[in-house]
Amino acid sequence: MIWITGFALLAALLFATRLISRLSVALPIIAVIAATAAHEVYKEQRSVSALRPTLDMPQLLAATELKADRNGHYVAEAEINGATILVMVDTGATGVALSYEDADKAGLRPRGLDFDIPVNTANGVVKAARVTLRRVEVDNVRVRDVDGLVLPEGAMRGSLLGMSFLGRLSSFRIENGVLYLRD
């Protein structure tokens, strides 16, 4: 931007000192300067507006890492629909599976859900209710509109964060006992 200002000053100086005596010569130079300045301002505004946060887009590429506990499990506090819920991240789980109690905490009103989806659990087959979670966030890694299941009361202690969340990330990997998540 500084070089444009310098060039404009030089053109104005040449015109003022009558080294460029005709307006027909000065006008194209001034037009080029104006067009270049406008282009530079547009580029700068575009790069700044790309950094402005919006409700629909993440501010920046977010990442986090979770260390395995002594049993080899990855446990995290997830924010689900605005409620903080302790979850176990499970790459072997098809989706996000919420306990009845955690679903209630997340505002999903499990009493009114239709439990009609058969699900295999460690305790056998139970019928779960299909839900869509508005927002699931672990640290600063966020995914919107995540498919989930709510299990009936007493069917599961705790909740699982599975592939319906993990599969929507740009990447996740396990390395040396650390689970890396990137949205």
MOMOCOR-V30691 format. One line per field, one symbol per residue. ss: DSSP state (A for helix, B for strand, O for the rest). psi: psi as a letter, one per 30 degrees, with the letter a starting at -180 (. if undefined). burial: # if it has 16 or more other C-alpha atoms within 10 Angstrom, else .. Layout:
ss->???
psi->???
burial->???
This chain:
ss->OAAAAAAAAAAAAAAAOOOOOOAAAAAAAAAAAAAAAAAAAAAAAAAAAOOOOOOOOOOOOOBBBBBOOOOOOBBBBBBBOOBBBBBBBOOOOOOBBBOAAAAAAOOOOAAAOOOOBBBBBOOBBBBBBBBBBBBBBBOOBBBBBBBBBBOOOOOOOOBBBOAAAAOOOOBBBBBOOBBBBBO
psi->eeeeeeeeeeeeeeeeggfjfkffeeeeeeeeeeeeeeeeeeeeeeeefffkklffkleljkllkkkkafggljkljkjjhfkkkklkkjffkeakjkleeeeeeggfiffgljjgjkkklfgaklklkklkkekkkjcgjkklikklkkllkffkkalkjaffeefflelklkkhgkjkkk.
burial->.......#..##..#.............#...#...#....................#....#.####.....###.####.#########..##########.##.#.#....#..........######.#.##########.#######..##..########..#..#......#.###
